[in-house]
Amino acid sequence: MSKHNLVRKQYLMSAENISRIQQLAQKSGTSSAQIVRLAVDAYDPDNQISLNEEKELMELVSSHLKEAITQTRETRKKLDATLTKLGAV
């Protein structure tokens, strides 16, 4: 984004908001103004998911995570058994 495309505006913000913006800017190595621009770009009230959709998504993630954990445990058992057999050879 070039400077000639920017327009200066003043907005009132709480001290907590300012502090948070400054922390994010310092952590990311960019300016506070860039953090605000990125936040505005990311905000889309028409694209928010409902609480029911969020719950369904979390249940889906939880289900897939449990399945992955189970498969990992089964794989580790098979691997341990194979390594034990190889050690006996």
N, C-alpha and C positions, 0 to 999 in steps of 0.2 A: 504494500500500500504506500503510495507516495504522499508526501506532505501536502501537496496542492489539492488533494481530495479530502482532506480533513477539515472539519468545521469545529471551532472552539465553542463549547457549551459549559455551563456551570450547573451542577446538581448538588442538592443537599444530601449528605450521607452521614450515618452515625459514626462515631469514633471507632466502634467495633468493626464496621464495614471497611473503613479506611485502613485499620490495622490489618485486617484479613487480606485486603488487596495488596498491601505492601509486603506482607509475608509471602503471598503467592508470587509476586513479582520478583522478590529476592530469590526465592527458591527456584524459580524457572529462569532467572537471568534475563528478564525482560522488564519493560516499564509497567507502572501501575496502569497507565492509559491503555496499554495493549491488553492487560488482563481484563479491563472493563470492556474493551471492544470484543474480545473473544467470548466473554460471558453474554454479551448482547447477541452476538452471532449464534450462540448455542441455545439461547432461550427460544422456545417455541411452544406457547401455551396450547396451541391446537393439536400438538403432537404428544401430549402427555397421556400416559397410560392410566387406566382407572385402577382403583384399589383391587377390584376383582381380577383384572388382568395381571396386576403385579403379583397377587397371591398365586395365581395359576402359574406364572413364570417361575416363581420361587419354588413351587412344588415340583415343577418339571426339572429345574436345576437340581433340586435336592434328590429327586429320583435318579437322575443320571449320575450324580455324584456317588450315591449309594451303590449303584450298579458298577461303577468304575472301581470303587473300593473293593467290592466283592471279587471282581475279576482280577484285580491286582493281588489280592490275598491268595486266590486259587493259583495264579501264575507263579507266585513266590513258593507255594508248597510244591508245585511240580518242578520248579527250578532247584529247590533244595533237595528233592528226592533224586533228581538227575545228577546233581553235584555229588551227592552221597554215593550213588552207584559208581560214578567215575572215580571217586577217591578209593573205592574198594577194588577197582580193576588193577 
